Amino acid sequence: MHFLTRLTVTAALLAGNLACAAEPMLLQPAQIKALGIETAVVGEGGPGKTGTLPGRVLVPNEQMRVVAAPVGGMVEMLAVAPGSTVKRGQVVAHLASPQALELQRDALQSGSQAALLQQSLKRDEQLFAEGLIAESRLQATRATAAQAAAQASQQRQSLGLAGVAPGKLGGPLALTAAIDGVVLEQGVQLGQRVETSALIYRIAKLSPLWLEIQAPLALAAGLKEGGSVKIANSEVSGKLIAIGRAVDPASQTVLLRAAVSQGAATLYPGQVVEVEIAASPGQGQRLPASALARNAGKTLVFVQTATSDKGLSFTARPLRVISQGGDSVLVDGLQAGERVAVKGVSGLKALLTGVGSE
């Protein structure tokens, strides 16, 4: 009780000398212990970082393909499952389709008709050269042959879009993977009847990957494309490739996109992660939220300005909060290497303002 009384008296004496926030406060070792004051060096825990921000792992659009039913039919065979690795051109499913048979039949018929009319055209050209038929008949034959050739070409293109092999009838329709990758999703079951364009498989190449990051507007405004990013508590890293120009009205955040190559194999599409982003030079310093105090409408931090055998000196310094996320804040007004109080700040504020001096 006697010690606490002395501490209160000391606080009162200090408060009388602290009308100006720039005046240093000298605390003896006993006072520092009683107030639970602990300090940390600014920038020591990772200089230039913005702290952690929420992010989500995505597959880049250009690295994803879908295997879809080109025509309606029944799923006759499924060769792979989600998580399987596939190669480009690998058969992943068979589709039994009457519509595919119709396409094959129409292609054969149109091809035969076009060939027959080409023969008729050659014959009429010979007869016209010999003066045995009128030019009008030759022109009519040419028009008919051209129309048949165009129809045959259209049928062949329809077969190609459907993935149906020309020149034969029957057999299941083989569906193949368009890229090397991993099966992310299976959209049908064996024996299921599907319509045209129904999703069979979703396949993706999983390196590199994207991170979509939600960042406060004040923080995003100071970032530049090419800045480094890192998954918290891991060796996974990458670079910013896009900074959004629109603000989400609900959260007041900006969407950032980063490409991750190093360590991408350890991530999973859809995974939620915590991301660290390198701050631009001069953007600020990261502090624990516990280091801040509010007084007279200002945000303060207590900077250790001197050390002696008599104790430690602290000066209250106003600063600007750039952004805050979780238990840390990004501030402007401190230099890397300065030492600040991160615990016992409420006691320092009491000494500063004179609370408890009576």
ABEGO torsion letter per residue (X at the ends): XAAAAAAAAAAAAAAAAAABAABBBBBBAAAAAAAGBBBBBBGAAGBGBAEBBBBBBBBBAAABBBBBBABBEBBABBABBBGBBBBBGBBABBBBBAAAAAAAAAAAAAAAAAAAAAAAAAAAAAAAAAGABBAAAAAAAAAAAAAAAAAAAAAAAAAAAAGBBBGBBEEBBBBBBABBEBBABBABBBGBBBBBGBBABBBBBAOBBBBBBBBBAAAAAABBBGBBBBBBGBABBBBBABBBABBBAAAGBBBBBBBBABGAAABBBGBBBBBBBBBBBGAEBBBBAAABBBBGGBBBBBBBABBBAAEBBBBBBBBBBABBBEABBBBBGBBBGBBBBABGAAAAAAAAAGBGAX
